[in-house]
Amino acid sequence: MTSDRGAQAVARGGWRFPLMAGAALLTVGVASFLAVAAGLGGKSAQSANRAERPQTLERLEAGALPLVGVAEGLEASADPAELDAQRDALAEHLYLSNLAVGLRSAAGRMELTKPRLQETLVKVRAGDTLMGLLTRAGADRKEAYQAVEALSSEYDPRRLRPGQEIELALRGPESGALTLEWLRLVPDAELEVHVQREEEGYAALTVERPLAKQELHVEGEISSSLFAAGAAAQVPHSVLVEAIRAMSFDVDFQRDIQPGTTFEFYYDVLADEEGAVVKSGDLHYVALGLGEREKAYYRFESDDGISDFYDANGLSARRGLLRTPIDGARISSNFGMRRHPIKGYNRMHQGIDFAAPTGTPIYAGGDGTVQMAGRNGGYGNYIRIRHGNGYETAYAHLSRFAKGIRAGVRVRQGDVIGYVGSTGASTGPHLHYEVLVNGKQVNPASIKLPTGRQLAGAEMERFQRWVKEIDRKRREQRQIQLASKDQEKPAN
């Protein structure tokens, strides 16, 4: 009978025992914490708190002892009525009050919260080093050095360029040096480099960004220039440059392009996971509608692994020489008799002048060997290249030469050999371009240039299959675009 009553009492009042026992243990723990904290305060703190410490501990222990006693007596007294009779309301009140005082005192002695993580985006400025950038952001100098050393195993920090962005995560107080937790940079569209803090120093990791290839089809009309029309249609700059170079052998962009000239591009881009275009790919097809004639070229990789542009008959767009060895320039003076802008009398102008901003790249008109690269009287900074079969090209008034360009160096068609300037007898920045045949200047715009490569045999068959594939994709893209435009039209 007695055991049954005890079991019923435990079932009805068993929650009191763990509650009170836990409260007592918590009190003892707080008291121990305060004792340790006071011991770490140094000699001066010990003397200052000598009187306070015993009083605080005594208050906490005094409030806990009745509860401990009640808890110890729970098993001996199982009747809830007896348990209620043993409660000491004053002791419980003192215990809770003293516990709150002790916790407030502990919080005042020691900061328990972890410093906040600060994520920030910094931009590389001209003359910056990664070390200087990190310390300027507030990172501890030693840790910044360790992070740079770790990064160097994956990426050369000297390759950072002005405008490049770096993500940082720093942790620490509002004043003083901060702890560098991690950094992240994107050196190109396809890679990310991460540096992460570890128990001992830092570790670096290179991660490939997941990019998806997209094929785009763009067509329209030219009102001023192909460059401006393509840019307005959001064609990437590199694709436009490649298209102009491919057609510059056969198209005079100053005379042939007229308002109403049509253009068409079919090319690749790479997009990130959010669909944003981060890098342009290959140009597969380019066409210009020049009145009654059309110029169209397909990119094709021949058996020797070289990619070039060919017309639908397999004839390379590449010729022996470029008619226009510069991008986006306008003809400011043609070949022939003219009034000299400096000397003031009529004389033969034995080249073509292309007006362009200072620093615009100049390309080698064809494969060959540099015969001269230096100062040449009224020509200013001057380059002459021998191409073989009696052909030579000359480039004058350059602001400077490209790195490595000197007499005897071999160059390939399209290599950058110098930059537009206004050296020598010049009234403004421009390129003076000459073509010489057997030592005599001829008109670059009218000379009949040697034809390029002609595909044949199995290579021609493979090219024809590729042309059919590109044409099929162009038709599909055009149909999709027409259907999209029809849907956008307002209903009548």
C-alpha positions as CSV (number, residue, x, y, z in Angstrom):
1,M,0.0,0.0,0.0
2,T,2.8,2.4,0.9
3,S,4.6,1.7,-2.4
4,D,1.5,2.3,-4.4
5,R,1.0,5.7,-2.7
6,G,4.7,6.5,-3.4
7,A,4.3,5.7,-7.1
8,Q,1.2,7.9,-7.4
9,A,3.0,10.7,-5.7
10,V,6.0,10.5,-8.0
11,A,3.6,10.4,-11.0
12,R,1.8,13.5,-9.8
13,G,4.8,15.6,-8.5
14,G,7.8,14.0,-10.1
15,W,8.6,17.1,-12.2
16,R,9.6,19.0,-9.1
17,F,12.7,16.9,-8.4
18,P,14.6,17.4,-11.7
19,L,13.6,21.1,-11.8
20,M,15.0,21.9,-8.3
21,A,18.0,19.7,-8.7
22,G,18.9,21.4,-12.0
23,A,18.4,24.8,-10.5
24,A,20.8,23.9,-7.7
25,L,23.4,22.6,-10.1
26,L,23.1,25.7,-12.2
27,T,23.7,27.9,-9.1
28,V,26.9,26.0,-8.2
29,G,28.1,26.3,-11.8
30,V,27.6,30.1,-11.8
31,A,29.4,30.4,-8.5
32,S,32.4,28.4,-9.9
33,F,32.5,30.5,-13.0
34,L,32.6,33.7,-11.0
35,A,35.4,32.3,-8.9
36,V,37.5,31.5,-11.9
37,A,36.8,34.8,-13.6
38,A,37.8,36.6,-10.4
39,G,41.0,34.6,-10.3
40,L,41.9,35.6,-13.8
41,G,41.5,39.3,-13.2
42,G,45.1,39.9,-12.0
43,K,46.4,41.0,-8.7
44,S,44.8,44.4,-8.8
45,A,41.4,42.9,-9.7
46,Q,41.8,40.3,-6.9
47,S,42.4,43.0,-4.3
48,A,39.5,45.2,-5.6
49,N,37.0,42.3,-5.6
50,R,38.2,40.5,-2.4
51,A,35.3,41.8,-0.4
52,E,32.7,41.4,-3.1
53,R,33.5,37.8,-4.1
54,P,32.7,36.1,-0.8
55,Q,29.5,38.0,-0.5
56,T,28.3,37.1,-4.0
57,L,29.2,33.4,-3.5
58,E,27.6,33.3,-0.1
59,R,24.3,34.8,-1.5
60,L,24.2,32.3,-4.3
61,E,25.0,29.3,-2.1
62,A,22.5,30.5,0.5
63,G,19.8,30.6,-2.0
64,A,20.7,27.2,-3.4
65,L,21.0,25.2,-0.2
66,P,17.3,25.1,0.7
67,L,16.6,23.9,-2.8
68,V,19.2,21.3,-2.6
69,G,17.8,20.1,0.6
70,V,14.3,20.0,-0.8
71,A,15.6,18.0,-3.8
72,E,17.4,15.5,-1.6
73,G,14.2,15.0,0.4
74,L,12.0,14.3,-2.6
75,E,12.5,10.5,-2.6
76,A,12.0,10.3,1.2
77,S,8.8,12.4,1.1
78,A,6.7,11.3,-1.9
79,D,3.4,13.0,-0.8
80,P,2.7,16.2,-2.8
81,A,1.2,17.8,0.2
82,E,4.3,17.2,2.2
83,L,6.5,18.6,-0.7
84,D,4.4,21.8,-0.7
85,A,4.8,22.1,3.0
86,Q,8.6,21.9,2.7
87,R,8.7,24.9,0.1
88,D,10.4,28.0,1.4
89,A,9.1,30.9,-0.7
90,L,11.7,33.3,0.7
91,A,14.6,31.0,-0.1
92,E,13.4,30.5,-3.6
93,H,13.0,34.3,-4.1
94,L,16.5,34.9,-2.8
95,Y,17.9,32.2,-5.0
96,L,16.4,33.6,-8.2
97,S,17.4,37.2,-7.4
98,N,20.9,36.2,-6.6
99,L,21.2,34.1,-9.7
100,A,20.2,37.1,-11.9
101,V,22.8,39.3,-10.1
102,G,25.5,36.7,-10.6
103,L,24.7,36.3,-14.3
104,R,24.8,40.1,-14.8
105,S,28.1,40.3,-13.0
106,A,29.5,37.5,-15.2
107,A,28.4,39.2,-18.4
108,G,30.1,42.4,-17.2
109,R,33.4,40.6,-16.6
110,M,33.6,38.7,-19.9
111,E,32.3,39.3,-23.4
112,L,30.6,36.1,-24.4
113,T,29.4,37.0,-27.9
114,K,31.4,36.1,-31.0
115,P,32.7,39.0,-33.1
116,R,30.4,39.7,-36.1
117,L,31.5,38.5,-39.6
118,Q,31.8,41.4,-42.1
119,E,31.6,40.6,-45.8
120,T,32.8,43.3,-48.2
121,L,33.6,43.8,-51.9
122,V,36.8,45.6,-52.7
123,K,38.1,46.8,-56.1
124,V,41.7,46.8,-57.2
125,R,43.1,50.2,-57.9
126,A,46.0,51.2,-60.1
127,G,49.3,50.3,-58.3
128,D,47.6,48.1,-55.8
129,T,49.1,44.8,-54.5
130,L,46.9,42.2,-52.9
131,M,48.9,42.6,-49.6
132,G,48.2,46.3,-49.5
133,L,44.5,45.8,-50.5
134,L,43.9,43.3,-47.6
135,T,45.6,45.5,-45.0
136,R,43.8,48.5,-46.2
137,A,40.5,46.6,-45.7
138,G,41.6,46.1,-42.1
139,A,43.1,42.5,-42.1
140,D,45.9,41.6,-39.7
141,R,49.2,42.0,-41.6
142,K,50.5,38.6,-40.7
143,E,47.3,36.9,-41.8
144,A,47.2,38.9,-45.0
145,Y,50.7,37.7,-45.8
146,Q,49.7,34.1,-45.1
147,A,46.6,34.4,-47.3
148,V,48.6,35.9,-50.2
149,E,51.2,33.0,-49.9
150,A,48.3,30.5,-50.0
151,L,46.7,32.2,-53.1
152,S,50.1,32.1,-55.0
153,S,49.8,28.3,-55.3
154,E,46.7,28.7,-57.4
155,Y,46.9,32.2,-58.9
156,D,49.7,34.8,-59.3
157,P,48.5,37.9,-57.4
158,R,50.7,40.0,-59.7
159,R,48.1,39.4,-62.4
160,L,45.5,41.5,-60.6
161,R,44.3,44.3,-62.8
162,P,42.7,47.7,-61.9
163,G,38.9,47.3,-61.7
164,Q,39.0,43.6,-60.7
165,E,36.8,42.9,-57.7
166,I,37.6,40.7,-54.7
167,E,35.2,39.5,-52.0
168,L,36.4,39.4,-48.4
169,A,35.1,38.1,-45.1
170,L,36.6,39.7,-42.0
171,R,35.8,39.2,-38.3
172,G,36.8,41.2,-35.3
173,P,36.1,44.3,-33.1
174,E,35.1,47.7,-34.3
175,S,38.7,48.9,-33.9
176,G,42.0,47.2,-34.4
177,A,43.2,44.5,-36.9
178,L,40.6,42.0,-38.2
179,T,40.8,38.3,-38.8
180,L,40.6,37.4,-42.5
181,E,38.2,34.4,-42.7
182,W,38.1,34.0,-46.5
183,L,38.5,35.7,-49.9
184,R,37.2,35.0,-53.3
185,L,38.2,36.4,-56.7
186,V,37.2,35.6,-60.3
187,P,40.3,35.8,-62.6
188,D,38.3,35.0,-65.7
189,A,34.8,34.0,-66.7
190,E,35.4,30.2,-66.2
191,L,37.4,30.1,-62.9
192,E,37.0,31.2,-59.3
193,V,39.8,31.1,-56.7
194,H,39.0,30.8,-53.0
195,V,41.3,31.2,-50.0
196,Q,39.9,29.9,-46.7
197,R,41.1,30.3,-43.1
198,E,42.0,26.9,-41.4
199,E,43.3,25.9,-38.0
200,E,46.9,26.5,-39.1
201,G,47.2,29.3,-41.8
202,Y,45.2,29.4,-45.0
203,A,44.4,27.1,-48.0
204,A,43.6,28.0,-51.6
205,L,41.3,26.2,-54.0
206,T,40.5,26.8,-57.7
207,V,36.9,26.1,-58.7
208,E,35.6,25.8,-62.3
209,R,32.5,27.9,-62.8
210,P,29.6,25.9,-64.5
211,L,29.0,27.7,-67.8
212,A,26.5,26.8,-70.5
213,K,27.0,27.4,-74.2
214,Q,24.3,29.4,-76.0
215,E,24.0,29.9,-79.7
216,L,22.7,33.3,-80.8
217,H,21.5,34.7,-84.1
218,V,21.4,38.4,-84.8
219,E,20.5,40.3,-88.0
220,G,19.6,43.9,-88.8
221,E,20.4,47.0,-90.9
222,I,23.3,49.3,-90.8
223,S,22.6,53.1,-90.6
224,S,26.2,54.3,-89.9
225,S,28.7,51.6,-89.4
226,L,28.8,47.8,-88.9
227,F,30.5,48.4,-85.5
228,A,27.7,50.7,-84.3
229,A,24.9,48.5,-85.6
230,G,26.4,45.4,-84.0
231,A,26.9,47.1,-80.7
232,A,23.3,48.4,-80.7
233,A,22.2,44.8,-81.2
234,Q,24.3,43.7,-78.2
235,V,26.8,41.7,-80.3
236,P,29.9,41.2,-78.1
237,H,32.9,43.4,-79.0
238,S,35.2,40.4,-79.7
239,V,32.6,38.9,-82.2
240,L,32.4,42.3,-84.0
241,V,36.2,42.5,-84.3
242,E,36.4,39.0,-85.6
243,A,33.7,39.6,-88.2
244,I,35.4,42.8,-89.4
245,R,38.8,41.1,-89.7
246,A,37.2,38.1,-91.6
247,M,35.6,40.5,-94.2
248,S,38.3,43.1,-94.4
249,F,40.1,41.2,-97.2
250,D,37.0,41.6,-99.4
251,V,35.0,44.5,-98.1
252,D,36.0,48.2,-98.1
253,F,34.2,49.3,-94.9
254,Q,34.4,53.0,-96.0
255,R,33.0,52.7,-99.5
256,D,30.9,49.5,-99.5
257,I,28.9,50.1,-96.4
258,Q,25.9,52.3,-97.0
259,P,22.7,53.0,-95.1
260,G,20.4,50.0,-95.5
261,T,23.3,47.5,-95.8
262,T,22.1,44.3,-93.9
263,F,24.2,42.2,-91.6
264,E,23.8,38.8,-90.0
265,F,25.8,37.0,-87.2
266,Y,25.6,33.5,-85.8
267,Y,27.8,32.9,-82.8
268,D,28.3,31.3,-79.4
269,V,28.3,32.8,-75.9
270,L,28.9,31.3,-72.4
271,A,26.3,32.0,-69.7
272,D,26.5,31.4,-65.9
273,E,24.0,29.6,-63.8
274,E,21.8,32.8,-63.6
275,G,21.7,33.1,-67.4
276,A,24.0,36.1,-67.6
277,V,26.4,36.2,-70.5
278,V,30.0,36.2,-69.1
279,K,32.1,35.4,-72.2
280,S,31.7,35.4,-76.0
281,G,32.5,32.3,-77.9
282,D,33.2,31.6,-81.6
283,L,31.7,33.4,-84.6
284,H,30.3,30.7,-86.9
285,Y,28.8,32.8,-89.7
286,V,28.9,36.4,-90.8
287,A,27.2,38.0,-93.8
288,L,26.8,41.5,-95.3
289,G,24.1,42.4,-97.9
290,L,25.9,44.9,-100.1
291,G,23.1,45.9,-102.5
292,E,23.1,43.3,-105.4
293,R,25.8,41.2,-103.9
294,E,26.2,39.4,-100.6
295,K,29.4,38.5,-98.8
296,A,29.0,35.5,-96.5
297,Y,31.6,33.4,-94.7
298,Y,31.6,30.3,-92.5
299,R,34.1,29.4,-89.8
300,F,35.7,26.1,-90.4
301,E,38.6,24.1,-88.9
302,S,40.7,22.5,-91.6
303,D,42.6,19.2,-91.3
304,D,45.7,21.0,-90.0
305,G,43.7,22.3,-87.0
306,I,43.6,25.9,-88.2
307,S,40.3,27.7,-88.0
308,D,39.5,30.3,-90.7
309,F,36.6,31.7,-92.7
310,Y,35.5,30.4,-96.1
311,D,32.8,31.3,-98.5
312,A,30.2,28.8,-99.5
313,N,32.5,27.5,-102.3
314,G,35.3,26.7,-99.8
315,L,37.5,29.6,-100.8
316,S,39.3,31.2,-97.8
317,A,38.4,34.8,-97.0
318,R,42.0,35.4,-96.2
319,R,44.1,37.1,-98.9
320,G,47.7,37.9,-99.1
321,L,47.3,41.3,-97.5
322,L,44.8,43.2,-95.4
323,R,43.2,46.2,-97.1
324,T,42.4,47.7,-93.7
325,P,45.0,46.9,-91.0
326,I,43.1,48.7,-88.2
327,D,39.7,48.3,-86.5
328,G,36.9,50.9,-86.5
329,A,38.9,53.7,-88.3
330,R,37.7,56.0,-91.0
331,I,39.6,56.9,-94.1
332,S,40.7,60.5,-93.8
333,S,42.8,60.7,-96.9
334,N,42.8,58.4,-100.0
335,F,45.6,57.4,-102.3
336,G,46.4,59.9,-105.1
337,M,47.1,63.6,-105.7
338,R,46.1,66.0,-102.8
339,R,47.0,69.3,-101.2
340,H,49.6,68.5,-98.5
341,P,48.1,69.6,-95.1
342,I,51.5,70.9,-93.8
343,K,53.5,72.0,-96.9
344,G,50.5,73.6,-98.6
345,Y,51.0,72.4,-102.2
346,N,49.8,69.5,-104.3
347,R,51.7,66.3,-104.2
348,M,51.1,62.6,-104.6
349,H,49.8,60.8,-101.5
350,Q,51.2,57.3,-101.8
351,G,49.1,55.6,-99.2
352,I,45.8,55.6,-97.3
353,D,45.3,57.5,-94.0
354,F,43.1,56.0,-91.4
355,A,42.0,58.4,-88.6
356,A,41.8,56.8,-85.2
357,P,42.4,57.6,-81.5
358,T,46.0,57.5,-80.2
359,G,46.8,54.0,-79.0
360,T,44.5,52.1,-81.4
361,P,46.2,48.7,-82.3
362,I,47.7,48.3,-85.8
363,Y,47.8,44.8,-87.4
364,A,50.4,43.3,-89.7
365,G,48.9,43.3,-93.2
366,G,50.2,39.8,-93.9
367,D,52.7,37.2,-92.9
368,G,56.3,38.4,-93.4
369,T,59.5,39.7,-91.9
370,V,60.0,43.1,-90.3
371,Q,62.5,45.0,-92.4
372,M,62.6,48.2,-90.4
373,A,61.1,49.4,-87.1
374,G,62.3,52.9,-86.0
375,R,62.3,56.6,-86.7
376,N,62.1,57.5,-90.4
377,G,62.0,61.3,-91.1
378,G,58.5,62.7,-91.8
379,Y,57.0,59.2,-91.4
380,G,57.8,59.4,-87.7
381,N,57.8,56.0,-86.0
382,Y,57.7,53.6,-89.0
383,I,57.5,49.9,-89.7
384,R,58.1,48.1,-93.0
385,I,57.3,44.4,-93.6
386,R,58.4,42.2,-96.5
387,H,55.7,39.6,-97.4
388,G,57.3,37.8,-100.4
389,N,56.5,37.7,-104.1
390,G,57.6,41.4,-104.2
391,Y,54.9,42.6,-101.8
392,E,55.7,45.0,-98.9
393,T,53.6,47.0,-96.5
394,A,54.5,50.2,-94.5
395,Y,53.0,51.8,-91.4
396,A,53.8,55.4,-90.3
397,H,53.2,58.0,-87.6
398,L,52.9,55.3,-84.8
399,S,52.9,56.4,-81.2
400,R,54.9,53.3,-80.2
401,F,55.9,49.8,-81.4
402,A,54.4,46.6,-80.0
403,K,56.5,44.6,-77.7
404,G,59.2,42.6,-79.5
405,I,58.8,44.3,-82.9
406,R,62.2,45.0,-84.4
407,A,64.0,44.3,-87.7
408,G,64.3,40.6,-88.5
409,V,61.3,39.5,-86.5
410,R,58.7,37.2,-88.2
411,V,55.0,38.3,-87.9
412,R,51.7,36.7,-88.8
413,Q,48.8,38.4,-90.5
414,G,46.7,40.1,-87.8
415,D,49.5,40.4,-85.2
416,V,49.6,43.7,-83.4
417,I,52.7,45.5,-84.5
418,G,52.2,49.0,-83.1
419,Y,49.7,51.7,-82.1
420,V,48.2,54.8,-83.7
421,G,50.0,58.1,-83.0
422,S,50.9,61.4,-84.6
423,T,54.7,61.3,-84.8
424,G,56.7,62.9,-87.7
425,A,54.9,65.2,-90.2
426,S,51.4,64.8,-88.9
427,T,48.5,67.0,-88.0
428,G,46.7,64.5,-85.8
429,P,46.6,60.8,-84.8
430,H,46.2,58.5,-87.7
431,L,47.8,55.6,-89.5
432,H,49.5,56.1,-92.9
433,Y,49.3,52.7,-94.7
434,E,51.2,51.8,-97.8
435,V,51.4,48.8,-100.0
436,L,54.4,48.4,-102.2
437,V,54.9,46.0,-105.2
438,N,58.5,45.6,-106.3
439,G,59.4,48.7,-104.4
440,K,56.7,51.0,-105.8
441,Q,53.7,52.3,-103.9
442,V,50.3,51.1,-105.2
443,N,46.7,51.9,-104.1
444,P,45.8,49.4,-101.3
445,A,42.1,49.8,-102.1
446,S,42.3,48.8,-105.7
447,I,45.1,46.3,-105.9
448,K,44.2,42.8,-106.9
449,L,45.3,40.7,-103.9
450,P,46.4,37.0,-104.2
451,T,43.5,34.6,-103.3
452,G,43.6,32.4,-100.3
453,R,43.3,28.7,-99.7
454,Q,40.8,26.5,-101.6
455,L,39.3,23.5,-99.9
456,A,39.2,20.2,-101.9
457,G,38.5,16.5,-101.6
458,A,37.4,15.0,-98.3
459,E,38.1,18.3,-96.5
460,M,35.6,20.1,-98.9
461,E,33.0,17.4,-98.3
462,R,33.3,17.9,-94.6
463,F,33.0,21.6,-95.0
464,Q,29.8,21.3,-97.1
465,R,28.2,19.2,-94.4
466,W,29.2,21.9,-91.9
467,V,27.6,24.6,-94.1
468,K,24.3,22.7,-94.2
469,E,24.3,22.4,-90.4
470,I,24.9,26.1,-89.8
471,D,22.3,27.1,-92.4
472,R,19.8,24.8,-90.7
473,K,20.4,26.4,-87.3
474,R,20.1,29.9,-88.8
475,R,16.7,29.0,-90.3
476,E,15.5,27.6,-87.0
477,Q,16.7,30.7,-85.1
478,R,15.0,33.0,-87.6
479,Q,11.7,31.2,-87.3
480,I,11.8,31.3,-83.5
481,Q,12.6,35.1,-83.6
482,L,9.7,35.7,-86.1
483,A,7.3,33.7,-83.9
484,S,8.4,35.7,-80.9
485,K,7.8,39.0,-82.7
486,D,4.3,37.9,-83.8
487,Q,3.4,37.1,-80.2
488,E,4.6,40.6,-79.1
489,K,2.2,42.3,-81.6
490,P,-0.9,43.8,-79.9
491,A,-4.1,42.1,-80.7
492,N,-6.6,44.0,-82.9
